[in-house]
Amino acid sequence: MHISGESLLNDGSAVVFYNIFSSRFYNELGIPDFGSDIGWGEGFLLFLRLCFGGVAIGLAFGMGTVFILYLLRRRLSSEENVMQVVTTICSAYLTYFVADTLSQCSGIVAVLVCGIIVRVFGETMVNDLLLTLHFWEVAGQCLNTLLFVLGGCLWGNIISDNRFSGEEDGLFTATDWGYLFILFFCLIVIRFILVFAFYPITARLGIGTSIKEAVFMSYGGLRGAVGIALALTLNATIYDQTDGSDEAHLEYIKFRDDTARLFGMSGGISLLTLLVNGVTAGPLLRWLGLVTPKIARMKVIENYKHQMVQNALLSYIELLSQERFKDLDYSVIREHVPFLRDISRDRLMAAVRRVQDTKHSVTAPRLDHILPYFYE
């Protein structure tokens, strides 16, 4: 939970700082009318506008979305269930468009705040919560997959060939690979420093964080979608600004290799976190003792199975008290409900007594077609 919450805040803050520092980066390239020299004061004001402007827009759209969900809260219409899902889609994209494009604020922060408002105030108004959750899970997986596929194709092209300078050697040299591994190691060290710097605070938030959990949070922070998206944006922006056949554009075309190499580093970090952190996260969890022990896990599964069989048996006994099921043969039940095959006669009669004790309005269940199977 801490990692998921941290990821949301990291994504929002990453985009905010990208908007600030990318303008300085564009200005330092020396391309006319491209970027701006943002000082400390202007940068601080820009940061406030991006953050608090995004928060204000997110609050407005969040409350508006909650009001629409309230109007569509009738639970007997499947069409309105679909309309509620469509409402969340429109709200998310309109929030981002208004904040990022029209208001020059942080679209990510606005969408994040909008989602929090809908989650807190609008969840009880959603007719079919599973429909909404499943839609956004599928949409998130599809969009992430598409981003990684497109980013992976471009990353493979960048590290294997220099498309811009026309040189025969690849853009990514052995030295760049060395820098990539050094950068990967430094990022892990920096994350450990940051997590443990705030450990006195996180240890007292909610249910608290233990040392072992802090170690895994430091090691298990995977870097992926946002970094790749921002690197792609930077690379595409430089490519567009240097696109042309005149001498001015030819002078700045060298910057394409710089941003392409930067994207190569970003994609390489994402790949290493998947291959190294992702693969070793399971063994690390077991070594730290954060995974439920196997014996305890088996007991939980066994208790769940016992409760499942008990509830199914009680429901079966209640159905036997109904006239329409009086001739239902137990052999049919055993064939289609496998976990009711091995119940004992004592357990059956205990379920019958429990139903009669708790369901006084239920008539006596008809056991003519089930008891013979327990005398075989």
Secondary structure, DSSP 4 states (H G I P E B T S, - for coil): -HHHHHHHHHHHHHHHHHHHHHHHHHHHTT-TT-S----HHHHHHHHHHHHHHHHHHHHHHHHHHHHHHHHT--TT-HHHHHHHHHHHHHHHHHHHIIIIIIS-S-HHHHHHHHHHHIIIIIGGG-S-HHHHHHHHHHHHHHHHHHHHHHHHHHHHHHHH--TTT--SS-SS-HHHHHHHHHHHHHHHHHHHHHHHHSHHHHTTSTT---HHHHHHHHH-----HHHHHHHHHHHHHHHHHT--SSHHHHHHTTHHHHHHHHHHHHHHHHHHIIIIIIHHHHHHHHHHT-SPPHHHHHHHHHHHHHHHHHHHHHHHHHHHTSGGGTT--HHHHHHH-GGGTT--HHHHHHHHHHHHHH-TTSPPP--TTTGGGG--
